[in-house]
Amino acid sequence: MRRRFSLLVLFVAAAIVMLAGGCAYSLGRGEAKLDFATISLAPIKNKADLPQVHALLARNISDELNSEGGLKLVKEGAQAELTVIVNDYSRSISISSSRDTVVASSINVKLELICSLRNTRTGEFYFQDKKITATTEAYLGSATGLAETQTLPALTRLAAQKVREAVVGVW
């Protein structure tokens, strides 16, 4: 009887310690304080052979940065400047037809960006030439070119989310 009581007390004490230890834990990125409240987006350079991607990417990055609390996107007088270069765009076959191995029915499309975030007051970089890669899948079906074109907005949106994470995350 006494042994059971001791085990019960030990179990209750261990549970209280575990519960008290986890009280400060919370999900999310945390509330890291940024060194800047305003940011500007430099014109996006396109080194990849992908026409009009810079317009989609600029809009999506702007939307992502504007959605971030405590950060304001401005054209002039920003405390930080984000530079983005579209470095590479590639496609690779991910699934082929079971009847004809030459015909690809699904491809992976990958967009690679090179990003730099610079403090405009000091000229120092928060991060420089950081590679950001976004990959998604496009189902081709019978319209090969159309599927890839329709996937581009989703791909640039994913890339923009990763850029935002790089800007507001821990460097």
C-alpha positions as CSV (number, residue, x, y, z in Angstrom):
1,M,0.0,0.0,0.0
2,R,2.7,2.4,1.0
3,R,4.6,1.5,-2.2
4,R,1.6,2.3,-4.4
5,F,1.2,5.7,-2.6
6,S,4.9,6.5,-3.2
7,L,4.6,5.6,-6.9
8,L,1.5,7.8,-7.2
9,V,3.2,10.7,-5.6
10,L,6.2,10.3,-7.8
11,F,4.0,10.1,-10.9
12,V,2.0,13.2,-10.0
13,A,5.2,15.2,-9.2
14,A,6.7,14.1,-12.6
15,A,3.5,15.2,-14.4
16,I,3.5,18.6,-12.7
17,V,7.2,19.2,-13.6
18,M,6.5,18.2,-17.3
19,L,3.4,20.4,-17.5
20,A,5.2,23.4,-15.9
21,G,8.2,23.0,-18.2
22,G,6.1,23.2,-21.3
23,C,4.0,26.3,-20.4
24,A,6.4,28.7,-22.1
25,Y,6.4,26.8,-25.4
26,S,4.4,28.1,-28.3
27,L,4.1,27.3,-32.0
28,G,5.2,29.7,-34.7
29,R,8.2,31.7,-35.8
30,G,8.5,33.5,-32.6
31,E,8.5,37.2,-32.2
32,A,12.0,38.1,-33.4
33,K,12.4,41.8,-33.5
34,L,13.6,43.1,-36.9
35,D,16.2,45.8,-37.1
36,F,14.0,47.6,-39.7
37,A,10.4,48.6,-40.0
38,T,10.4,49.6,-43.7
39,I,11.7,47.7,-46.7
40,S,12.0,48.3,-50.4
41,L,12.1,45.8,-53.2
42,A,14.7,46.6,-55.9
43,P,13.6,45.8,-59.5
44,I,13.9,42.0,-60.0
45,K,16.6,40.8,-62.4
46,N,15.8,37.9,-64.6
47,K,18.9,35.8,-65.6
48,A,16.7,32.7,-66.4
49,D,15.0,32.3,-69.8
50,L,11.6,32.9,-68.4
51,P,9.7,35.9,-69.7
52,Q,7.5,38.0,-67.5
53,V,8.4,36.1,-64.3
54,H,9.8,39.2,-62.7
55,A,6.3,40.9,-62.7
56,L,4.6,37.9,-61.1
57,L,7.4,37.5,-58.6
58,A,7.4,41.3,-57.7
59,R,3.7,41.2,-57.0
60,N,3.8,38.1,-54.9
61,I,6.8,39.2,-52.9
62,S,5.1,42.6,-52.3
63,D,1.9,40.9,-51.1
64,E,3.9,38.6,-48.8
65,L,5.9,41.4,-47.3
66,N,2.8,43.6,-46.8
67,S,1.1,40.7,-45.0
68,E,3.8,40.6,-42.4
69,G,2.9,42.6,-39.3
70,G,5.4,45.3,-38.3
71,L,6.9,45.6,-41.7
72,K,6.0,48.2,-44.3
73,L,6.9,48.0,-48.0
74,V,7.9,51.4,-49.4
75,K,9.4,52.7,-52.6
76,E,11.8,55.3,-51.2
77,G,13.5,55.9,-47.8
78,A,13.4,52.3,-46.6
79,Q,15.6,51.1,-43.8
80,A,16.3,47.8,-45.7
81,E,16.5,46.9,-49.4
82,L,15.7,43.5,-50.8
83,T,17.4,42.5,-54.1
84,V,16.1,39.4,-56.0
85,I,17.7,37.8,-59.0
86,V,15.8,35.0,-60.9
87,N,18.9,32.8,-61.4
88,D,17.5,29.6,-62.9
89,Y,14.3,27.9,-64.1
90,S,14.3,24.2,-64.8
91,R,12.0,21.4,-65.5
92,S,12.4,17.6,-65.1
93,I,10.1,14.6,-65.8
94,S,8.5,13.2,-62.7
95,I,5.9,10.8,-64.0
96,S,5.7,9.0,-67.4
97,S,2.9,7.2,-69.1
98,S,2.5,3.5,-68.3
99,R,1.7,2.8,-72.0
100,D,4.4,5.0,-73.5
101,T,7.6,5.8,-71.5
102,V,8.5,8.6,-73.9
103,V,5.4,10.7,-73.1
104,A,5.8,12.5,-69.8
105,S,2.5,13.2,-68.0
106,S,3.9,15.2,-65.1
107,I,7.0,17.5,-64.7
108,N,8.7,19.2,-61.7
109,V,9.4,22.9,-62.3
110,K,12.0,24.6,-60.2
111,L,12.7,28.3,-59.7
112,E,15.9,29.4,-58.1
113,L,16.4,32.9,-56.7
114,I,19.4,34.7,-55.4
115,C,18.4,37.2,-52.7
116,S,20.2,39.8,-50.7
117,L,18.9,42.0,-47.8
118,R,20.9,45.1,-47.1
119,N,20.7,47.7,-44.4
120,T,20.4,51.0,-46.2
121,R,21.7,53.0,-43.3
122,T,25.0,51.2,-42.8
123,G,25.4,49.4,-46.1
124,E,25.9,46.1,-44.3
125,F,24.1,43.0,-45.5
126,Y,21.7,41.0,-43.3
127,F,22.2,38.2,-45.8
128,Q,23.9,38.2,-49.2
129,D,23.5,35.9,-52.2
130,K,21.1,33.6,-50.4
131,K,19.8,30.8,-52.6
132,I,16.0,30.2,-52.4
133,T,14.5,27.4,-54.4
134,A,10.8,26.7,-55.0
135,T,9.6,23.5,-56.7
136,T,6.2,22.4,-57.7
137,E,4.6,19.8,-60.0
138,A,2.7,20.4,-63.3
139,Y,0.4,17.8,-64.8
140,L,0.9,18.1,-68.6
141,G,-1.9,16.0,-70.0
142,S,-2.2,16.9,-73.7
143,A,-1.4,20.6,-73.3
144,T,2.3,20.7,-72.6
145,G,3.0,24.4,-72.8
146,L,-0.2,25.5,-71.2
147,A,0.3,23.4,-68.0
148,E,3.7,24.9,-67.4
149,T,2.3,28.4,-67.9
150,Q,-0.5,27.8,-65.5
151,T,1.8,26.5,-62.9
152,L,4.0,29.6,-62.9
153,P,1.7,31.8,-60.6
154,A,1.7,29.0,-58.0
155,L,5.5,28.6,-58.3
156,T,6.2,32.3,-57.9
157,R,3.8,32.4,-54.9
158,L,5.7,29.6,-53.2
159,A,9.0,31.4,-53.9
160,A,7.6,34.6,-52.5
161,Q,6.6,32.9,-49.3
162,K,10.2,31.6,-48.9
163,V,11.6,35.0,-49.6
164,R,9.4,36.5,-46.8
165,E,10.6,33.7,-44.5
166,A,14.2,34.6,-45.3
167,V,13.5,38.3,-44.6
168,V,11.7,38.0,-41.3
169,G,13.3,34.8,-40.1
170,V,16.5,34.3,-38.2
171,W,19.5,35.0,-40.3
